[in-house]
Amino acid sequence: MRWPVTAVLLLAACSNEANHLGNPLMLPVSGISTVIGNAVYEKRRGQVELIVKSNYDTIRKEISAGGGPALTKAMDAAGIPLSERPARIIQLQSDIGIYNASPGALVTALMVYGG
C-alpha cells in the first residue's frame, strides 16, 4: 500500500499544473537563477542609488525641468527604456513631494520603472 501512494505523490509533484513551487526537480536550478538575478538587481540598484545620492539636488531640479543629464544617467542605470522616459518624468513630477523628502523613494521609483 505504501508504494502506490509514494508513486502517486512523486508523479503529482512533477505535474505541469500551476503551483507556487514549480517542478521540484527544477528547484536547484531555479534557486541558482534566483541568486544570480538578485545579485544583478542589487548591483543595478547600487549604481542607481550612488547616482541619485551623489546628484540628489540636481536630479530633483531636472525632474521639475522635464529632464537633464543627471536624471538621464540615473534612468540609464535603472534600465528605463527610452520610449517610456517622458511618461516616467511626468510621474516623477507628480510625486516630487515624496522625492523631495526621501532620496530612497526616488531610487525605488526609478528601479520600479526600470523593471
C-alpha positions as CSV (number, residue, x, y, z in Angstrom):
1,M,0.0,0.0,0.0
2,R,2.9,2.3,0.7
3,W,4.5,2.1,-2.8
4,P,1.4,3.1,-4.8
5,V,0.9,6.2,-2.5
6,T,4.5,7.2,-2.8
7,A,4.4,6.7,-6.6
8,V,1.3,8.9,-6.9
9,L,2.8,11.6,-4.7
10,L,6.1,11.7,-6.8
11,L,4.2,11.8,-10.1
12,A,1.9,14.5,-8.8
13,A,4.9,16.6,-7.8
14,C,6.1,16.5,-11.4
15,S,2.8,17.6,-13.0
16,N,2.5,20.6,-15.4
17,E,-0.2,22.1,-13.2
18,A,0.4,25.6,-11.8
19,N,1.6,25.7,-8.3
20,H,3.6,28.0,-6.1
21,L,6.7,25.8,-6.0
22,G,7.0,24.7,-9.7
23,N,8.6,21.5,-10.6
24,P,10.5,20.2,-7.6
25,L,13.2,18.7,-9.8
26,M,14.0,22.2,-11.0
27,L,14.4,23.7,-7.5
28,P,18.2,23.7,-7.6
29,V,18.2,25.4,-11.0
30,S,15.6,28.0,-10.0
31,G,17.5,28.6,-6.7
32,I,20.7,29.4,-8.6
33,S,18.9,31.6,-11.1
34,T,17.2,33.5,-8.2
35,V,20.6,34.1,-6.5
36,I,22.1,35.4,-9.8
37,G,19.0,37.5,-10.5
38,N,19.1,39.1,-7.1
39,A,22.8,39.9,-7.4
40,V,22.3,41.6,-10.8
41,Y,19.4,43.6,-9.3
42,E,21.3,44.6,-6.2
43,K,24.3,45.8,-8.4
44,R,22.0,47.8,-10.6
45,R,20.2,49.3,-7.6
46,G,23.5,50.2,-6.0
47,Q,24.5,52.1,-9.2
48,V,21.2,53.9,-9.3
49,E,21.5,54.8,-5.6
50,L,25.0,56.1,-6.0
51,I,24.0,58.3,-8.9
52,V,20.8,59.6,-7.1
53,K,22.5,60.3,-3.8
54,S,25.6,62.0,-5.5
55,N,23.4,64.2,-7.6
56,Y,20.3,64.4,-5.5
57,D,19.6,68.2,-5.7
58,T,20.4,68.3,-9.4
59,I,18.2,65.4,-10.2
60,R,15.2,66.9,-8.3
61,K,15.7,70.1,-10.3
62,E,15.9,68.1,-13.5
63,I,12.7,66.3,-12.7
64,S,10.9,69.6,-12.3
65,A,12.5,70.9,-15.5
66,G,11.5,67.8,-17.5
67,G,14.9,66.2,-17.8
68,G,18.6,66.6,-17.7
69,P,21.9,64.8,-17.8
70,A,22.0,63.6,-14.2
71,L,18.4,62.3,-14.4
72,T,19.2,60.6,-17.8
73,K,22.2,58.9,-16.2
74,A,20.0,57.6,-13.3
75,M,17.4,56.4,-15.8
76,D,20.1,54.7,-17.8
77,A,21.4,52.9,-14.8
78,A,17.9,51.9,-13.7
79,G,17.2,50.5,-17.2
80,I,14.2,52.6,-18.0
81,P,13.5,52.3,-21.8
82,L,13.9,55.5,-23.8
83,S,10.4,55.3,-25.1
84,E,9.0,55.3,-21.5
85,R,11.0,58.2,-20.1
86,P,8.7,61.1,-21.0
87,A,5.8,59.4,-19.2
88,R,8.0,58.4,-16.3
89,I,9.3,62.0,-15.9
90,I,5.6,63.2,-15.7
91,Q,5.0,60.6,-13.0
92,L,8.1,61.7,-11.1
93,Q,6.9,65.3,-11.4
94,S,3.5,64.4,-9.9
95,D,5.2,62.8,-6.9
96,I,8.0,65.3,-6.4
97,G,7.0,66.0,-2.8
98,I,7.8,62.4,-1.9
99,Y,11.2,62.6,-3.6
100,N,12.0,65.9,-2.0
101,A,11.7,64.2,1.3
102,S,13.4,60.9,0.5
103,P,16.2,60.0,-1.9
104,G,15.5,56.4,-1.2
105,A,11.9,56.8,-2.5
106,L,13.3,58.2,-5.7
107,V,15.7,55.3,-6.1
108,T,12.9,52.8,-5.6
109,A,10.7,54.6,-8.2
110,L,13.4,54.5,-10.7
111,M,14.1,50.8,-10.1
112,V,10.3,50.0,-10.4
113,Y,10.2,52.0,-13.7
114,G,13.2,50.1,-14.9
115,G,11.6,46.8,-14.3
